[in-house]
Structures are given as structure tokens and as C-alpha cells.
Amino acid sequence: MTAREEYLEALEYYKSTPQYNCHRLVANAIRTKKLIRPTHCENCQKECVPVAHHDDYSYPFLIKWLCNGCHSDTHIHCGGRPLGSRNLFHK
């Protein structure tokens, strides 16, 4: 299997996950201005363009707005995969 085929297979898998649906709903809400992204991190209060973190993907709009550093720390401390990992679509 080529690298492109592996990527497309992994992408297809990702699109079937609750994470994908959550990310899509939040991105669409931000784009249509139904959800306003704050200007600071909820955790450290740093002024930034925070990213949406979900503790539970069954509640897409229950979001913690975190800076990149706090978001990475949250994933590491909750046993998740560190952000920036090469295998974005692991099963």
C-alpha cells in the first residue's frame, strides 16, 4: 500500500469517529459566527487564539478554550497522544 493510500484509509477512518463530527460542528459554528472564539486561554489566561478542547465528544459544544501549550499539556496528562504526533489518525 502506498503512503497516499494509507493516508486516505486513515482519513476515511477519522471521518467515521466522534472526534471528526465534533471538530466539524465547532469549525462550522465558528465560521458562521454562531460560536465566538475567545481571545484568551481558559487555563492560563494567556492572550492568544485558543483551540477548542473536548473532554467528551458526545457534547460538541462543551468546550475548553486552551492555548497550544495548555492543550498539549491536557492531552499528555489525560493519557492521550501528544499533539503534533505523526500518526494523526491512529485506530
C-alpha positions in Angstrom: 0.0 0.0 0.0 1.4 3.4 -0.9 1.7 6.3 1.5 -1.2 8.1 -0.2 -3.4 5.0 0.1 -2.5 4.7 3.8 -3.3 8.3 4.3 -6.7 8.1 2.5 -7.6 5.0 4.5 -6.7 6.7 7.8 -8.6 9.8 6.8 -11.7 7.7 6.0 -11.4 6.1 9.4 -11.1 9.5 11.1 -14.2 10.8 9.3 -16.2 8.0 11.0 -15.1 9.0 14.5 -17.0 11.2 17.0 -13.9 13.5 17.1 -14.4 14.3 13.4 -18.1 15.2 13.9 -17.2 17.4 16.9 -14.4 19.2 15.1 -16.7 19.8 12.1 -19.6 21.1 14.1 -17.3 23.5 16.0 -15.5 24.7 12.9 -18.8 25.4 11.1 -20.2 27.2 14.1 -17.1 29.4 14.3 -17.2 30.1 10.6 -20.9 31.0 10.6 -20.3 33.2 13.8 -22.7 31.1 15.9 -19.8 30.4 18.2 -17.3 33.1 19.1 -13.7 32.0 19.8 -12.5 33.8 23.0 -9.3 35.8 23.0 -7.5 34.1 25.9 -6.8 30.6 27.3 -9.2 29.4 30.0 -6.4 27.7 31.9 -3.5 30.2 32.0 -5.4 33.4 30.8 -2.7 34.0 28.1 -3.9 36.2 25.3 -3.9 34.0 22.2 -6.1 32.3 19.6 -7.2 29.4 21.7 -8.1 25.9 20.3 -11.2 24.0 21.3 -10.6 21.1 23.6 -13.3 18.4 24.2 -13.3 16.3 27.3 -16.3 14.3 26.0 -17.0 14.2 22.2 -20.7 13.4 22.8 -21.1 17.1 23.9 -19.6 19.0 20.9 -20.2 22.5 22.3 -19.0 21.8 25.8 -15.6 23.3 25.1 -12.5 24.3 27.0 -10.7 27.1 25.1 -6.9 26.5 25.5 -3.7 27.9 24.2 -1.5 25.4 22.3 0.7 24.8 25.4 -2.2 24.1 27.8 -3.9 22.0 25.1 -0.8 19.8 24.7 -0.4 19.5 28.5 -4.0 18.5 28.8 -3.6 15.7 26.2 -0.4 14.4 27.9 -1.9 14.5 31.4 -5.1 12.7 30.4 -3.2 9.8 28.8 -3.8 10.9 25.3 -1.5 11.1 22.4 0.8 14.2 22.5 -0.3 16.8 19.9 1.9 17.0 16.9 2.2 13.2 16.7 2.9 12.0 13.1 0.1 9.4 13.3 -2.9 11.7 13.4 -5.5 9.1 12.5 -4.5 6.1 14.7 -7.1 3.5 15.4 
